[in-house]
Amino acid sequence: MLIRQGHERNEQIDRKLASCLAAIAGALNAAAFYAVGFFSANMTGNISTFSDHIAVGAWISALFYLAIIVTFILGATVSTLLINAGRRRNIHAIYAYSILTEGILLAILGCADLWLLGEWRAPVLVIGLAFLMGLQNAVVTRISNARVRTTHISGMATDVGIELGMAFDILRGRERPSEAQYDRAKLLLHVQTILAFLFGGILGVLVYRSAGGLLLIATAALLLAIAMAGIFRVRQQRAQAS
């Protein structure tokens, strides 16, 4: 699911990727909000809160929300540069290496969350996760040609509404049924992604309540396993071809 790109991917691969990474993103976002009261990947909410704090003159708080937004964008930028460099060098597992990078950084962040105390814990956790969510979202967006998003839900919820509206009109004979199968596949992908994010969030909070920063280390291990599976598969394919 981290090897094929764009039109080489099928619906099953996209759904598998969306379910795995959306569940991880949901767990991390919900756990961070439970722990410190901030969202690391909800840029709509963060920009709205940033504008609100600017309007009322709460400059210090506004700067923190601005830092979350900028760091998310920076994560996506770094991910894109890494992917572009890998593609120029014909590194077929570059998307897997990008997720491997996320896993390593998340493990470091998990250790920091376990060790840091006091006022440093909240900003390090939120800013660190914002970078990693930006990185992950860029990887998933690039590899799927923007069909899959895993770190935020607003766009997918909108798509679900559109696809349900289209299905209703097709059933009434108001729209051509030729696109019904495509719309159905998109609807399944987006609903599955939202549910994965939801259940990941529930599980993330439950685990964080009992294990704290070990949740980050556990999710890092999952990312590393997903990435290594992709890397080994590429190496297998090369060995069979040679």
Order of alpha helices (4+ residues) and beta strands (2+ residues): alpha-alpha-alpha-alpha-alpha-alpha-alpha-alpha
